[in-house]
Each structure stands twice: as C-alpha cells, then as structure tokens.
Amino acid sequence: MHKQFLFITLLFLSVIFSVSAQNEESDLLNQAEKYQEELNKEFSDEETTPLQTKDLKKFKELDFFELDPAYIIEAKFIRTPYESPFAMPTTTDRKAIYIKYGEVKFRLHNQQVSLNVYQNQRLMTDPEYKDHLFIPFTDATNGNETYAGGRYLDITIPKGPNVLLDFNQAYNPYCAYNGRYSCPIPPEENDMQIPIKAGVKKFK
C-alpha cells in the first residue's frame, strides 16, 4: 500500500512538473514572438527604422526563422572581473569601447559552446541600459540564411550563476540594412561552428 501511494505521488508530481515546464516554454515563446512583433513595428516606423527610404517603401516584415524552443538555453554565466576596456572594431573607422563582462557556457547541437559577453562603456552610464549586456556572434548560417557579418543577442546582468539565452531574439546589426551605420564586428572568440537557425534571417 505504501509503495502504491509513493508511486501515485511521484506520478502526480511528474505530471505537475511537466505541465509547469510546458507553460514556462509557452511563455518564453510568447515573449520571443512579442519581441519580433516589436522589431517589425520599429522597422515599419520611419522615425525609428534603419531601412533606407527605398526599402522602407516596400517593407512588410522581417524574415524570421520559425520559433524554436530548442534555442532557448539556460547557460552558465561566469563573471570575468578586472577586465580592461578595449576598442571593438566596427564596420567603419569608429571604435566602440567595450569591456568583457563575462562568459556564457552551454551545450547545443552536441557541442560545448562558450561566448564572451560585453558591456558598452557609454551605455552603462545611461540608467535605462545600466544592466544591458551584449553578445555579438557568428555561426554556420552566416552568408547563407543569415547576414554574413553575424548577429547580436542582448541580455541583462544575471542575478545568479545562470542566464537564459533566447536565440529566437537574435537580431541583425543595423549595417545589414543600411551602410551608413557603424556596427561592432563579432570577435573570432564568438564564432560558433554550428548553425543557429533562430532569430532574424538575412534581409532581402
């Protein structure tokens, strides 16, 4: 009788945890969908769009990969203190000043991945962006399905040892749409030899 009660309890708990996990996944996908909708609004508005006038006239929406929960990843976050500010190369002569804030480590497509995380030294003085961190990256889709120069992912400073990375919210630098912008170039250390089929695709 005791064993039967224990089995029923464990079965009940497994169902509860499964439903909870499904709800959490659904919420995260909804957040990603909302992010993509907001990005389309930004690009559609002549006041905020990075598009050239000729492209804005024809613009309907950005091309995204299908939302995929496999690209929502809980990564280990490692803080790297005592780093010195440096000038990150950009697509123009401008040098953007960043500091390496930490690293994220995770497993994807059966490979261990490590990416550097950066903090913009100018933005960190703005209260709106004081917790903003930046992950520029390249992957195996660049030049084919996605922009050849790589893509970006934004996160906020985590409060614990882990951080959630949602590559469904990966986006192109503005210079993918308009050559007048100056965009940070993802460092070689952030090149992933795997395809990230999530987020924004190449602009056509």
C-alpha positions as CSV (number, residue, x, y, z in Angstrom):
1,M,0.0,0.0,0.0
2,H,2.9,2.3,0.9
3,K,4.6,1.6,-2.4
4,Q,1.4,2.2,-4.3
5,F,0.9,5.6,-2.6
6,L,4.5,6.6,-3.3
7,F,4.1,5.6,-7.0
8,I,0.9,7.7,-7.3
9,T,2.6,10.6,-5.6
10,L,5.6,10.5,-7.9
11,L,3.4,10.2,-10.9
12,F,1.3,13.2,-9.8
13,L,4.4,15.3,-9.2
14,S,5.9,14.3,-12.6
15,V,2.7,15.5,-14.3
16,I,2.8,18.8,-12.3
17,F,6.4,19.4,-13.3
18,S,5.7,18.5,-16.9
19,V,2.8,20.9,-17.2
20,S,4.8,23.6,-15.4
21,A,7.7,23.2,-17.9
22,Q,5.3,23.3,-20.9
23,N,3.7,26.5,-19.5
24,E,7.1,28.1,-19.0
25,E,8.2,27.2,-22.5
26,S,5.0,28.6,-23.9
27,D,5.5,31.9,-22.0
28,L,9.1,32.2,-23.3
29,L,8.0,31.6,-26.9
30,N,5.2,34.2,-26.5
31,Q,7.9,36.6,-25.3
32,A,10.0,35.9,-28.3
33,E,7.0,36.4,-30.6
34,K,6.2,39.7,-29.0
35,Y,9.8,40.8,-29.4
36,Q,9.7,40.0,-33.1
37,E,6.4,41.9,-33.4
38,E,8.0,45.0,-31.7
39,L,11.0,44.7,-34.1
40,N,8.7,44.8,-37.1
41,K,7.0,47.9,-35.7
42,E,10.4,49.6,-35.2
43,F,11.3,48.8,-38.8
44,S,7.9,50.0,-40.2
45,D,8.1,53.4,-38.5
46,E,10.0,56.0,-40.5
47,E,11.1,57.6,-37.2
48,T,12.9,54.5,-35.9
49,T,13.6,52.4,-38.9
50,P,17.2,51.7,-40.0
51,L,16.0,50.9,-43.5
52,Q,16.8,53.1,-46.5
53,T,13.9,55.0,-47.9
54,K,13.6,52.8,-51.0
55,D,13.5,49.7,-48.8
56,L,11.0,51.1,-46.3
57,K,8.5,51.8,-49.1
58,K,8.4,48.1,-49.9
59,F,8.9,46.8,-46.3
60,K,6.2,44.4,-44.9
61,E,8.0,42.4,-42.2
62,L,11.4,40.9,-41.4
63,D,12.1,37.3,-42.2
64,F,12.5,35.1,-39.1
65,F,13.3,31.5,-38.5
66,E,10.3,29.6,-37.0
67,L,10.2,30.0,-33.2
68,D,12.0,27.1,-31.7
69,P,12.3,26.2,-28.0
70,A,15.5,24.3,-28.7
71,Y,17.2,27.7,-29.0
72,I,16.1,28.9,-25.6
73,I,19.0,27.8,-23.4
74,E,19.9,28.1,-19.8
75,A,23.6,28.9,-19.9
76,K,26.2,29.0,-17.1
77,F,27.3,32.6,-16.6
78,I,30.9,33.3,-15.5
79,R,31.8,36.8,-14.4
80,T,35.3,37.9,-15.5
81,P,36.2,40.9,-13.3
82,Y,39.2,43.2,-13.6
83,E,39.0,43.3,-17.4
84,S,40.3,46.4,-19.2
85,P,38.2,48.5,-21.6
86,F,39.1,48.0,-25.3
87,A,38.1,49.3,-28.7
88,M,36.0,46.8,-30.5
89,P,36.4,47.0,-34.3
90,T,33.3,48.2,-36.2
91,T,32.2,48.3,-39.9
92,T,33.6,51.8,-40.1
93,D,36.6,53.7,-38.7
94,R,34.7,54.3,-35.4
95,K,35.8,52.3,-32.4
96,A,33.2,51.3,-29.9
97,I,34.5,51.0,-26.3
98,Y,33.5,47.8,-24.5
99,I,34.7,45.7,-21.6
100,K,34.5,42.0,-21.4
101,Y,31.9,41.4,-18.6
102,G,31.8,37.7,-18.5
103,E,31.3,34.4,-20.4
104,V,28.3,32.1,-21.1
105,K,28.8,28.4,-21.5
106,F,26.2,25.9,-22.8
107,R,25.7,22.8,-24.9
108,L,23.9,23.0,-28.2
109,H,23.9,20.5,-31.2
110,N,26.0,18.2,-29.1
111,Q,28.8,20.7,-28.9
112,Q,30.1,22.8,-26.0
113,V,29.9,26.5,-26.7
114,S,31.5,29.4,-24.9
115,L,30.7,33.0,-25.8
116,N,32.1,36.3,-24.5
117,V,29.7,38.8,-23.1
118,Y,30.4,42.5,-23.3
119,Q,29.2,45.8,-21.7
120,N,29.2,49.0,-23.6
121,Q,31.1,51.7,-21.6
122,R,29.0,54.5,-22.9
123,L,25.6,52.8,-22.4
124,M,26.4,51.7,-18.9
125,T,26.2,55.4,-17.8
126,D,22.6,55.5,-19.0
127,P,20.1,54.3,-16.3
128,E,18.0,52.6,-18.9
129,Y,20.9,50.5,-20.1
130,K,23.0,50.1,-16.9
131,D,22.1,46.3,-16.8
132,H,22.5,45.8,-20.5
133,L,24.9,43.2,-21.8
134,F,25.8,42.4,-25.4
135,I,26.7,39.1,-27.2
136,P,27.8,39.6,-30.8
137,F,28.2,36.2,-32.5
138,T,28.7,34.4,-35.8
139,D,27.5,30.9,-36.7
140,A,27.3,28.4,-39.6
141,T,24.3,30.1,-41.2
142,N,26.1,33.4,-41.9
143,G,26.3,34.4,-45.5
144,N,23.6,31.8,-46.5
145,E,20.5,32.1,-44.4
146,T,21.6,34.9,-42.2
147,Y,23.6,38.1,-42.5
148,A,27.3,37.4,-43.4
149,G,28.6,39.8,-40.7
150,G,26.9,37.9,-37.8
151,R,24.2,38.8,-35.4
152,Y,23.6,40.1,-31.9
153,L,21.9,39.0,-28.8
154,D,21.1,41.2,-25.8
155,I,20.7,40.1,-22.2
156,T,20.6,41.7,-18.8
157,I,23.1,41.2,-16.0
158,P,22.1,38.0,-14.3
159,K,21.5,37.8,-10.6
160,G,22.7,34.2,-10.3
161,P,25.1,31.7,-11.8
162,N,22.8,31.0,-14.8
163,V,21.3,33.1,-17.5
164,L,18.6,32.4,-20.1
165,L,19.7,32.9,-23.8
166,D,16.9,33.1,-26.3
167,F,18.3,33.0,-29.8
168,N,14.8,33.5,-31.2
169,Q,15.5,37.1,-30.3
170,A,18.8,37.2,-32.2
171,Y,18.9,40.3,-34.5
172,N,20.9,41.8,-37.3
173,P,23.2,44.8,-36.8
174,Y,21.8,47.9,-38.5
175,C,24.5,47.9,-41.1
176,A,22.9,44.8,-42.5
177,Y,20.2,47.2,-43.8
178,N,22.0,50.4,-44.3
179,G,25.6,51.1,-44.9
180,R,25.6,54.4,-43.1
181,Y,25.6,52.7,-39.7
182,S,28.7,51.7,-37.8
183,C,28.3,48.2,-36.2
184,P,30.5,46.2,-33.9
185,I,32.1,43.2,-35.6
186,P,31.7,40.0,-33.7
187,P,35.1,38.8,-32.4
188,E,36.6,35.5,-33.5
189,E,36.1,34.1,-30.0
190,N,32.4,34.3,-30.5
191,D,32.3,32.3,-33.7
192,M,30.1,29.2,-33.3
193,Q,30.8,26.3,-35.7
194,I,27.2,25.3,-35.5
195,P,24.0,26.6,-37.2
196,I,21.8,28.9,-35.1
197,K,18.5,28.6,-37.0
198,A,16.7,31.1,-34.9
199,G,16.0,34.8,-34.9
200,V,16.3,37.2,-37.8
201,K,17.3,35.9,-41.2
202,K,19.2,37.7,-44.0
203,F,17.5,40.8,-45.3
204,K,16.5,40.5,-48.9
